[in-house]
Amino acid sequence: MATAKTTAKKRATLLLLLLVTAASLPPQIATAAESSPAAAPQGLRQPGHGGGVTLQVDRRQVMVDNGIVQVTVSKPGGHITGVRFNGERNLLHYDGDANSAGYWDVVWNFPGSNHPRGMIDMLDSTEFKVVSSSEDQVELSFRSSYDPSRQNSVRLNIDKRLVMLKGSSGFYCYAIFEHVRDWPALNISEARLAFKLNTGKFNYMAISDDIQRFMPSATDRDAPRGAPLAYKEAVLLVDPKEAQFKGEMFLGTHYIGNDIVLNIEEGEYWKKVMGPVFIYLNSSPKRGDLQALWDDAKVHAQAEASKWPYSFLESPDFHKAGQRGSVIGRLLVRDRRRNESGGFPLDLEVHSMIWRERSRFWPGCTDLAGRQGRFRIGARMEGEAAGQMHAHRIGTKKYVSNDDMAAGMAYVGLASPGQPGSWATESKNYQFWTRATPCGRFSINNVREGVYNLYAWVPGFLGDYMYTSQVTVTPGGSIDLGDLVFEPPRSGPTLWEMGVPDRSATEFFIPDPNPKYLNKIFLNKDKYRQYGLWERYAELYPENDPIFNISQSDVSKDWFFAHVPRKQGDVYVPTTRHIWFRLDRVVADGTYTLRIALAAAHMSRMQVQVNGGVVLTTGAAFGDGNAIARHGIHGVQWSLDFAIKGYMLVEGGENVVSITQTRALSPFFGVMYDYIRLEGPSPSWRDPMTRGQ
């Protein structure tokens, strides 16, 4: 995240960038990082190399200075009270409060507490130590320990570190959290390093190349300048200080839910290094040249990533390159099936097209499926082509190759031993991830010593892969797992499908926002980020829920991306989606399978009916990600399977699958769809009346 401001008093434009160094880079990013020059764009002011790093320790504060950046930290509390760069005054907003300027904090709780929302601890340190001090580097430690005599003392030892290097236009922060074996249980829902910036110097924020804008002031959030909306982080600016922001939204987007909260049991030993985070500063002599600042920051971000894992951190808990190992291999997909009506199933076809789009960068990589596709796509399909691709019914009888296919561009990672997919909610230990090449080859480097499972998921295919044996990584070791085969979940041939199994709801219908809540950044892209889209469902379908016809409808126009309740008067009521389709032939005593993959879920319960018959349900409510309210397009992925007996279906006539999200206590209760597929009976099933024919 980068923030900058053009000021009238000074000609220089400033930028502050927070870079969290990655544990494992995708191959294409790693290559770019290694080859990118560290030179700044033309015209950007380059800070001098300064002298060596100096350290000044006073009674209540510590100051570290390398002639470019100067950082002041409270002693022994460890709060960053000041950051100065190139002669500028304090770049942070500091008013003496613990939650101003720069600080670490955690939101935590313990079993049986009377704090249902948890407690915030500012992690005030009680011990200060100079870990190292030379002209080349200074590293400082600020420690705090669990105090059993205080019930609300966070049950951790915390060691907050700050590092500054000679000639660096920034500084590093990291922390070590430790839970000792004989301590009581706790859970942590959030741990963060926060910086509150000087609003007199920063009013422009850049998140990515295409998400950048000038920002309203913090006071615009408060009444009467701001009007609160459905939750406290969402505010409509009705009378902002600057007229240009009137009518715009002020939003917060962080969310987590109980699905991924870190739980540490009583008597459990746990230690983890958080970070390091590099805080980079630059400036431009050309007033308002924000693009030059951003371009320079990206170059330096790549340069920092190429240095990982850092060699200069002093804590033995941060493992250096020689203490880490690597895991390599190749992932293949075996999805052998017969399509009852013909044609390639959409997920397989999308996989093949992604391979063709990427393969030009990987000479010598061959498509194991060996087919030609009908559409050309890039990273994502948009508009009409997307709709044509995402609602798919099969044509004439056809067979798919029995060859294994390369798991091109698969996400492959190492995480704590568990079950397939358990990595998605595991936050206690370290994870290391990469992207496979179009050939399915992967290399996970710089992995900490330990025991892991290898997990993967493949865009275009349902399900999660997990290598059956645990992987033990040793310092300096390299493990070659060879060829691994992922068999996606499947009971029978695809009869029809909706969407693409990519753990996102992007391809489904995302409505235009209410003009009253318009966010100008997302007029032509990422519409799901607009506020209040859950309200648009009832506005578009005030009485009847939409019907999706497999042979005619388009998921990008006719299937609302989020399944939410409808407001009727002062209450919310459940809504039901309907899918119509024809089957030319039905196996009456066979078992069909309806697979529903969800990109997110929040306090939901799903119910399925086929032709108004028996109700199939998920039972207990599931999901706590709140992605609908927080303008996400995915959260934790969920896979639901419903067995449908053949006698419930109509041969040669219209069938309807009705899907209801039954819980409607809040406008945010609901799910986001990823992919829906109906499978016929298993190919191993044989109709006894046709035996011998």
BELHUFEN-V786194 format. One record per residue. N is the residue number from 0. RES is the residue in one small letter. OMEGA is omega in radians with two decimals (NA if undefined). BURIAL is I if it has 16 or more other ideal C-beta (glycine too) atoms within 10 Angstrom, else O. Layout:
n = {N | N}
res = {RES | RES}
omega = {OMEGA | OMEGA}
burial = {BURIAL | BURIAL}
//
This chain:
n = {0 | 1 | 2 | 3 | 4 | 5 | 6 | 7 | 8 | 9 | 10 | 11 | 12 | 13 | 14 | 15 | 16 | 17 | 18 | 19 | 20 | 21 | 22 | 23 | 24 | 25 | 26 | 27 | 28 | 29 | 30 | 31 | 32 | 33 | 34 | 35 | 36 | 37 | 38 | 39 | 40 | 41 | 42 | 43 | 44 | 45 | 46 | 47 | 48 | 49 | 50 | 51 | 52 | 53 | 54 | 55 | 56 | 57 | 58 | 59 | 60 | 61 | 62 | 63 | 64 | 65 | 66 | 67 | 68 | 69 | 70 | 71 | 72 | 73 | 74 | 75 | 76 | 77 | 78 | 79 | 80 | 81 | 82 | 83 | 84 | 85 | 86 | 87 | 88 | 89 | 90 | 91 | 92 | 93 | 94 | 95 | 96 | 97 | 98 | 99 | 100 | 101 | 102 | 103 | 104 | 105 | 106 | 107 | 108 | 109 | 110 | 111 | 112 | 113 | 114 | 115 | 116 | 117 | 118 | 119 | 120 | 121 | 122 | 123 | 124 | 125 | 126 | 127 | 128 | 129 | 130 | 131 | 132 | 133 | 134 | 135 | 136 | 137 | 138 | 139 | 140 | 141 | 142 | 143 | 144 | 145 | 146 | 147 | 148 | 149 | 150 | 151 | 152 | 153 | 154 | 155 | 156 | 157 | 158 | 159 | 160 | 161 | 162 | 163 | 164 | 165 | 166 | 167 | 168 | 169 | 170 | 171 | 172 | 173 | 174 | 175 | 176 | 177 | 178 | 179 | 180 | 181 | 182 | 183 | 184 | 185 | 186 | 187 | 188 | 189 | 190 | 191 | 192 | 193 | 194 | 195 | 196 | 197 | 198 | 199 | 200 | 201 | 202 | 203 | 204 | 205 | 206 | 207 | 208 | 209 | 210 | 211 | 212 | 213 | 214 | 215 | 216 | 217 | 218 | 219 | 220 | 221 | 222 | 223 | 224 | 225 | 226 | 227 | 228 | 229 | 230 | 231 | 232 | 233 | 234 | 235 | 236 | 237 | 238 | 239 | 240 | 241 | 242 | 243 | 244 | 245 | 246 | 247 | 248 | 249 | 250 | 251 | 252 | 253 | 254 | 255 | 256 | 257 | 258 | 259 | 260 | 261 | 262 | 263 | 264 | 265 | 266 | 267 | 268 | 269 | 270 | 271 | 272 | 273 | 274 | 275 | 276 | 277 | 278 | 279 | 280 | 281 | 282 | 283 | 284 | 285 | 286 | 287 | 288 | 289 | 290 | 291 | 292 | 293 | 294 | 295 | 296 | 297 | 298 | 299 | 300 | 301 | 302 | 303 | 304 | 305 | 306 | 307 | 308 | 309 | 310 | 311 | 312 | 313 | 314 | 315 | 316 | 317 | 318 | 319 | 320 | 321 | 322 | 323 | 324 | 325 | 326 | 327 | 328 | 329 | 330 | 331 | 332 | 333 | 334 | 335 | 336 | 337 | 338 | 339 | 340 | 341 | 342 | 343 | 344 | 345 | 346 | 347 | 348 | 349 | 350 | 351 | 352 | 353 | 354 | 355 | 356 | 357 | 358 | 359 | 360 | 361 | 362 | 363 | 364 | 365 | 366 | 367 | 368 | 369 | 370 | 371 | 372 | 373 | 374 | 375 | 376 | 377 | 378 | 379 | 380 | 381 | 382 | 383 | 384 | 385 | 386 | 387 | 388 | 389 | 390 | 391 | 392 | 393 | 394 | 395 | 396 | 397 | 398 | 399 | 400 | 401 | 402 | 403 | 404 | 405 | 406 | 407 | 408 | 409 | 410 | 411 | 412 | 413 | 414 | 415 | 416 | 417 | 418 | 419 | 420 | 421 | 422 | 423 | 424 | 425 | 426 | 427 | 428 | 429 | 430 | 431 | 432 | 433 | 434 | 435 | 436 | 437 | 438 | 439 | 440 | 441 | 442 | 443 | 444 | 445 | 446 | 447 | 448 | 449 | 450 | 451 | 452 | 453 | 454 | 455 | 456 | 457 | 458 | 459 | 460 | 461 | 462 | 463 | 464 | 465 | 466 | 467 | 468 | 469 | 470 | 471 | 472 | 473 | 474 | 475 | 476 | 477 | 478 | 479 | 480 | 481 | 482 | 483 | 484 | 485 | 486 | 487 | 488 | 489 | 490 | 491 | 492 | 493 | 494 | 495 | 496 | 497 | 498 | 499 | 500 | 501 | 502 | 503 | 504 | 505 | 506 | 507 | 508 | 509 | 510 | 511 | 512 | 513 | 514 | 515 | 516 | 517 | 518 | 519 | 520 | 521 | 522 | 523 | 524 | 525 | 526 | 527 | 528 | 529 | 530 | 531 | 532 | 533 | 534 | 535 | 536 | 537 | 538 | 539 | 540 | 541 | 542 | 543 | 544 | 545 | 546 | 547 | 548 | 549 | 550 | 551 | 552 | 553 | 554 | 555 | 556 | 557 | 558 | 559 | 560 | 561 | 562 | 563 | 564 | 565 | 566 | 567 | 568 | 569 | 570 | 571 | 572 | 573 | 574 | 575 | 576 | 577 | 578 | 579 | 580 | 581 | 582 | 583 | 584 | 585 | 586 | 587 | 588 | 589 | 590 | 591 | 592 | 593 | 594 | 595 | 596 | 597 | 598 | 599 | 600 | 601 | 602 | 603 | 604 | 605 | 606 | 607 | 608 | 609 | 610 | 611 | 612 | 613 | 614 | 615 | 616 | 617 | 618 | 619 | 620 | 621 | 622 | 623 | 624 | 625 | 626 | 627 | 628 | 629 | 630 | 631 | 632 | 633 | 634 | 635 | 636 | 637 | 638 | 639 | 640 | 641 | 642 | 643 | 644 | 645 | 646 | 647 | 648 | 649 | 650 | 651 | 652 | 653 | 654 | 655 | 656 | 657 | 658 | 659 | 660 | 661 | 662 | 663 | 664 | 665 | 666 | 667 | 668 | 669 | 670 | 671 | 672 | 673 | 674 | 675 | 676 | 677 | 678 | 679 | 680 | 681 | 682 | 683 | 684 | 685 | 686 | 687 | 688 | 689 | 690 | 691 | 692}
res = {m | a | t | a | k | t | t | a | k | k | r | a | t | l | l | l | l | l | l | v | t | a | a | s | l | p | p | q | i | a | t | a | a | e | s | s | p | a | a | a | p | q | g | l | r | q | p | g | h | g | g | g | v | t | l | q | v | d | r | r | q | v | m | v | d | n | g | i | v | q | v | t | v | s | k | p | g | g | h | i | t | g | v | r | f | n | g | e | r | n | l | l | h | y | d | g | d | a | n | s | a | g | y | w | d | v | v | w | n | f | p | g | s | n | h | p | r | g | m | i | d | m | l | d | s | t | e | f | k | v | v | s | s | s | e | d | q | v | e | l | s | f | r | s | s | y | d | p | s | r | q | n | s | v | r | l | n | i | d | k | r | l | v | m | l | k | g | s | s | g | f | y | c | y | a | i | f | e | h | v | r | d | w | p | a | l | n | i | s | e | a | r | l | a | f | k | l | n | t | g | k | f | n | y | m | a | i | s | d | d | i | q | r | f | m | p | s | a | t | d | r | d | a | p | r | g | a | p | l | a | y | k | e | a | v | l | l | v | d | p | k | e | a | q | f | k | g | e | m | f | l | g | t | h | y | i | g | n | d | i | v | l | n | i | e | e | g | e | y | w | k | k | v | m | g | p | v | f | i | y | l | n | s | s | p | k | r | g | d | l | q | a | l | w | d | d | a | k | v | h | a | q | a | e | a | s | k | w | p | y | s | f | l | e | s | p | d | f | h | k | a | g | q | r | g | s | v | i | g | r | l | l | v | r | d | r | r | r | n | e | s | g | g | f | p | l | d | l | e | v | h | s | m | i | w | r | e | r | s | r | f | w | p | g | c | t | d | l | a | g | r | q | g | r | f | r | i | g | a | r | m | e | g | e | a | a | g | q | m | h | a | h | r | i | g | t | k | k | y | v | s | n | d | d | m | a | a | g | m | a | y | v | g | l | a | s | p | g | q | p | g | s | w | a | t | e | s | k | n | y | q | f | w | t | r | a | t | p | c | g | r | f | s | i | n | n | v | r | e | g | v | y | n | l | y | a | w | v | p | g | f | l | g | d | y | m | y | t | s | q | v | t | v | t | p | g | g | s | i | d | l | g | d | l | v | f | e | p | p | r | s | g | p | t | l | w | e | m | g | v | p | d | r | s | a | t | e | f | f | i | p | d | p | n | p | k | y | l | n | k | i | f | l | n | k | d | k | y | r | q | y | g | l | w | e | r | y | a | e | l | y | p | e | n | d | p | i | f | n | i | s | q | s | d | v | s | k | d | w | f | f | a | h | v | p | r | k | q | g | d | v | y | v | p | t | t | r | h | i | w | f | r | l | d | r | v | v | a | d | g | t | y | t | l | r | i | a | l | a | a | a | h | m | s | r | m | q | v | q | v | n | g | g | v | v | l | t | t | g | a | a | f | g | d | g | n | a | i | a | r | h | g | i | h | g | v | q | w | s | l | d | f | a | i | k | g | y | m | l | v | e | g | g | e | n | v | v | s | i | t | q | t | r | a | l | s | p | f | f | g | v | m | y | d | y | i | r | l | e | g | p | s | p | s | w | r | d | p | m | t | r | g | q}
omega = {-3.13 | -3.14 | -3.10 | 3.06 | 2.97 | -3.12 | 3.12 | -3.05 | -3.10 | -3.12 | -3.08 | 3.00 | -3.04 | 3.01 | 3.03 | -3.09 | 3.02 | -3.14 | 3.01 | -3.09 | -3.03 | 3.10 | -3.14 | -3.06 | 2.98 | -3.07 | -3.08 | 3.11 | -3.13 | 3.13 | 3.13 | -3.12 | -3.09 | -3.05 | -3.09 | 3.07 | -3.13 | -3.14 | 3.14 | 3.06 | -3.08 | 3.07 | -3.13 | 3.13 | 3.10 | 3.11 | 3.09 | -3.12 | -3.13 | 3.06 | 3.05 | 3.12 | 3.12 | -3.13 | 3.07 | -3.11 | 3.07 | -3.06 | -3.06 | 3.13 | 3.10 | 3.12 | 3.10 | -3.02 | 3.05 | 3.13 | 3.08 | -3.13 | 3.09 | -3.11 | 3.09 | -3.08 | 3.11 | -3.08 | 0.11 | -2.98 | 3.10 | 3.07 | -3.14 | -3.05 | -3.11 | 2.99 | 3.12 | -3.05 | 3.07 | 3.07 | 3.12 | 3.03 | -3.04 | 3.14 | 3.13 | 3.03 | -3.12 | -3.14 | 3.13 | 3.13 | -3.10 | -3.11 | 2.99 | -3.13 | -3.09 | -3.06 | 2.92 | 2.96 | 3.07 | 2.92 | -3.00 | 3.12 | 3.10 | -3.12 | 3.11 | -3.13 | 3.07 | 3.11 | -3.04 | 3.13 | -3.13 | -3.11 | 3.07 | 3.07 | -3.08 | 3.05 | 3.05 | -3.14 | 3.12 | -3.12 | 3.08 | 3.14 | 3.00 | -3.11 | 3.09 | 3.13 | 3.08 | 3.10 | -3.09 | -3.01 | 2.96 | 3.02 | -3.09 | 3.12 | 3.08 | -2.99 | 2.98 | -3.09 | 3.08 | 3.13 | -3.09 | -3.12 | 3.13 | -3.07 | -3.07 | 3.04 | -3.13 | -2.94 | -3.11 | 2.79 | -3.10 | 3.05 | 3.14 | -3.09 | 3.01 | -3.08 | 3.02 | -3.13 | 3.07 | 3.07 | -3.09 | 3.10 | -3.13 | 3.13 | -3.05 | 3.03 | 2.97 | -3.11 | 3.07 | 3.10 | -3.12 | 3.02 | -3.06 | -2.94 | -3.06 | 3.14 | -3.13 | -3.05 | 3.00 | 2.98 | -3.12 | 3.12 | 3.12 | 2.98 | -3.01 | 2.94 | -3.04 | 3.04 | 3.05 | -2.93 | 3.08 | -3.07 | 3.06 | -3.12 | -3.05 | 3.03 | 3.12 | -3.10 | 3.08 | 3.12 | -3.13 | -3.13 | -3.05 | 3.03 | -3.13 | 3.11 | 2.94 | -3.04 | 2.99 | -3.11 | -3.14 | -3.14 | 3.11 | 3.12 | -3.00 | 3.06 | 0.08 | -3.11 | -3.14 | 3.12 | -3.12 | -3.11 | -2.96 | 3.08 | -2.88 | -3.12 | -3.11 | -3.09 | 3.02 | -3.11 | -3.08 | 3.13 | -3.10 | 3.13 | 3.12 | -3.02 | -3.08 | -3.11 | -3.08 | 3.13 | -3.14 | -3.10 | 3.03 | -2.97 | 2.92 | -2.98 | -3.11 | 3.11 | -3.13 | -3.09 | -3.07 | -3.11 | -2.98 | 3.11 | 3.11 | 3.13 | 3.11 | -3.04 | 3.03 | 3.14 | -3.12 | 3.05 | -3.11 | 3.06 | -3.13 | 3.06 | 3.09 | -3.10 | 0.20 | 3.03 | 3.09 | 3.09 | -3.04 | 3.12 | 3.02 | 3.14 | 3.13 | 3.11 | -3.13 | -3.05 | 3.07 | -3.12 | -3.04 | -3.12 | 3.11 | 3.10 | -3.10 | -3.14 | 3.12 | -3.13 | 3.13 | 3.11 | -3.13 | 3.07 | 3.10 | 3.13 | 3.11 | -3.12 | -3.12 | -3.14 | -3.04 | 0.00 | -3.09 | -3.14 | -2.96 | 3.14 | -3.00 | -3.07 | 3.08 | 3.12 | 3.04 | -3.04 | 3.10 | -3.06 | -3.12 | 3.13 | -3.05 | 3.13 | -3.11 | 3.12 | 3.13 | 3.10 | 3.07 | -3.13 | 3.09 | 3.10 | 3.08 | -3.11 | -3.08 | -3.10 | 3.07 | 3.10 | -3.01 | -3.10 | 3.04 | 3.13 | 3.10 | 3.02 | -3.02 | -3.06 | 3.12 | -3.11 | 3.11 | 3.10 | -3.12 | -3.12 | 3.07 | 3.10 | -3.08 | -3.11 | -3.06 | -2.92 | -3.12 | 3.11 | -3.06 | -3.14 | 3.11 | 3.11 | -3.08 | 3.10 | -3.09 | 3.11 | 3.02 | -3.10 | 3.02 | -3.12 | -3.07 | -3.10 | 3.03 | 3.14 | 3.02 | -3.14 | 3.10 | 3.04 | -3.10 | 2.94 | -3.01 | -3.14 | 3.13 | -3.14 | 3.13 | -3.10 | -2.89 | 3.02 | -2.91 | 2.96 | -2.98 | -3.09 | -3.07 | -3.05 | -3.06 | -3.14 | 3.10 | -3.14 | 3.09 | -3.13 | 2.99 | -3.12 | 3.07 | 3.10 | -3.06 | 3.10 | 3.09 | 2.99 | -3.07 | -3.07 | 3.05 | 3.12 | -3.10 | 3.09 | -3.11 | 3.13 | 3.09 | 3.13 | -3.07 | 3.12 | -3.00 | -3.14 | -3.13 | -3.10 | -3.04 | -3.01 | -3.06 | 3.01 | -3.13 | -3.00 | 3.05 | 3.01 | 3.06 | 3.03 | 3.06 | 3.08 | -3.10 | -3.13 | -3.13 | 3.08 | 3.13 | -3.01 | 3.05 | -3.13 | 3.10 | 3.06 | 3.11 | -3.14 | -3.05 | 2.77 | 3.03 | -3.11 | 3.06 | 2.87 | -2.97 | 3.07 | -3.10 | -3.13 | 3.07 | 2.93 | -3.14 | 3.06 | 2.97 | 3.08 | -2.97 | -3.13 | 3.07 | -3.11 | 3.14 | -3.12 | 3.14 | -3.13 | 3.11 | -3.09 | 3.07 | -3.09 | 3.07 | -3.10 | 3.14 | -3.13 | 3.09 | -3.07 | 3.10 | 3.06 | -3.11 | 3.13 | -3.13 | 3.07 | -3.09 | -3.09 | 3.09 | 3.05 | 2.99 | -3.12 | -3.13 | 3.09 | 3.13 | -3.13 | -3.13 | 3.08 | 3.11 | 3.10 | -3.00 | -3.02 | -3.12 | -3.06 | 3.05 | -3.00 | 2.96 | -3.10 | 2.95 | -3.10 | -3.14 | -3.05 | -3.00 | 2.98 | -2.98 | -3.12 | -3.00 | 3.09 | -3.02 | 3.12 | 3.06 | -3.09 | -3.14 | 3.14 | 3.12 | -3.10 | 2.91 | -3.11 | 3.09 | 3.11 | -3.08 | -3.13 | -3.13 | 3.10 | 3.13 | -3.13 | -3.00 | -3.08 | -3.05 | 3.09 | -3.07 | 3.06 | -3.12 | 3.12 | -3.05 | -3.06 | -3.04 | -2.96 | -3.06 | -3.05 | 3.14 | -3.14 | -2.92 | 3.14 | -3.11 | -2.96 | -3.11 | 3.10 | -3.02 | 3.10 | 3.11 | 3.10 | 3.07 | -3.03 | -3.13 | -3.10 | 3.06 | -3.12 | 3.13 | 3.08 | -3.08 | 3.05 | -3.13 | 3.09 | 3.13 | 3.12 | 3.09 | 3.01 | -3.13 | -3.12 | 3.13 | 3.04 | -2.95 | -3.11 | 3.05 | 3.11 | 3.07 | -3.11 | 3.01 | 3.12 | 3.12 | 3.06 | -3.10 | 3.11 | 3.13 | 3.09 | 3.10 | 3.08 | -2.96 | 2.97 | -3.06 | 3.14 | -3.11 | 3.01 | 3.09 | -3.14 | 3.07 | -3.06 | -3.06 | 3.12 | 3.05 | -3.04 | 3.10 | -3.14 | -3.06 | 3.07 | -3.10 | 3.07 | 3.11 | -3.05 | 3.08 | -3.12 | -3.14 | -3.13 | -3.02 | 2.99 | 3.04 | 3.04 | 3.03 | 3.04 | 3.02 | -3.11 | 3.12 | 3.11 | -3.12 | 3.12 | 3.13 | 3.11 | -3.10 | 3.11 | -3.07 | -3.11 | 3.09 | -3.08 | -3.12 | 3.12 | 3.08 | 3.14 | -3.11 | 2.99 | 3.09 | 2.98 | 3.14 | -3.11 | -3.12 | 2.94 | -2.86 | -3.07 | -3.02 | -3.13 | -3.10 | 3.07 | -3.08 | 3.06 | 3.14 | -3.11 | 2.93 | -3.10 | 3.02 | -2.98 | 3.09 | -3.12 | 3.00 | 3.12 | 3.05 | 3.10 | -3.14 | 3.10 | 3.13 | 3.12 | 3.11 | 3.09 | -3.10 | 3.14 | -3.11 | -3.08 | 3.10 | 3.13 | NA}
burial = {O | I | I | I | I | I | I | O | O | O | O | I | I | I | I | I | I | I | I | O | I | I | I | I | I | I | I | O | I | I | O | O | I | O | O | I | O | O | O | I | O | O | O | I | I | O | I | O | O | I | O | O | I | I | I | O | O | O | O | O | O | I | I | I | I | I | I | I | I | I | I | I | I | I | I | I | I | I | I | I | I | I | I | I | I | I | O | I | O | I | I | I | I | I | O | O | O | O | O | I | I | I | I | I | I | I | I | I | I | I | O | O | O | O | O | O | O | I | O | O | I | I | I | I | I | O | O | I | O | O | I | O | O | O | O | O | I | I | I | I | I | I | I | I | I | I | O | O | O | O | O | O | O | I | I | I | I | I | I | I | I | I | I | I | I | I | O | I | I | I | I | I | I | I | I | I | I | I | I | O | O | O | I | O | I | I | I | I | I | O | I | O | I | O | I | I | I | I | O | O | I | I | I | I | I | I | O | O | O | O | O | I | O | O | O | I | O | O | O | I | I | O | O | O | I | I | O | O | I | O | O | O | I | I | I | I | I | O | O | I | O | O | O | O | I | O | O | I | I | I | I | O | O | O | I | I | I | O | I | O | I | I | O | I | O | O | O | O | O | I | O | I | I | I | I | I | I | I | I | I | I | I | I | I | O | I | O | O | I | I | O | I | I | I | O | I | I | I | I | I | I | I | I | I | I | I | O | I | I | I | O | O | I | O | I | O | O | I | I | O | O | O | O | I | I | I | I | O | I | I | I | I | I | O | I | O | I | O | I | I | I | O | I | I | I | I | I | I | I | I | I | I | I | I | I | I | I | I | I | O | O | I | O | O | I | O | I | I | I | O | O | O | I | O | O | O | I | O | O | O | I | O | O | O | O | I | I | O | I | I | I | I | I | I | O | O | O | O | O | I | O | O | O | I | I | I | I | I | I | I | I | I | I | I | I | I | O | O | O | I | I | O | I | I | O | I | I | O | O | I | I | I | I | I | I | I | I | I | I | I | I | I | I | I | I | I | I | I | O | I | O | I | I | I | I | I | I | I | I | I | I | I | I | I | I | I | I | O | O | O | I | O | I | O | O | O | O | O | I | O | O | O | O | I | O | I | O | I | I | I | I | I | I | I | I | I | I | I | I | I | I | I | I | I | I | I | I | I | I | I | I | O | I | O | O | O | I | I | I | O | I | I | O | O | O | I | I | I | I | I | I | I | I | I | I | I | I | I | O | O | O | O | O | O | I | I | O | I | I | I | O | O | I | I | I | I | O | I | I | I | I | I | I | I | I | I | I | O | O | O | O | I | O | I | I | O | I | I | I | O | I | O | I | O | O | I | I | O | O | I | I | I | I | I | I | I | I | I | I | I | I | I | I | I | I | I | I | I | I | I | O | O | O | O | O | I | O | I | O | O | I | I | I | I | I | I | I | I | I | I | I | I | I | I | I | I | I | I | I | I | O | I | O | I | O | I | O | I | I | O | O | O | O | O | I | I | I | I | I | I | I | I | I | I | O | I | I | I | I | I | I | I | I | I | I | I | I | I | I | I | I | O | O | O | O | O | O | O | O | O | O | O | O}
//
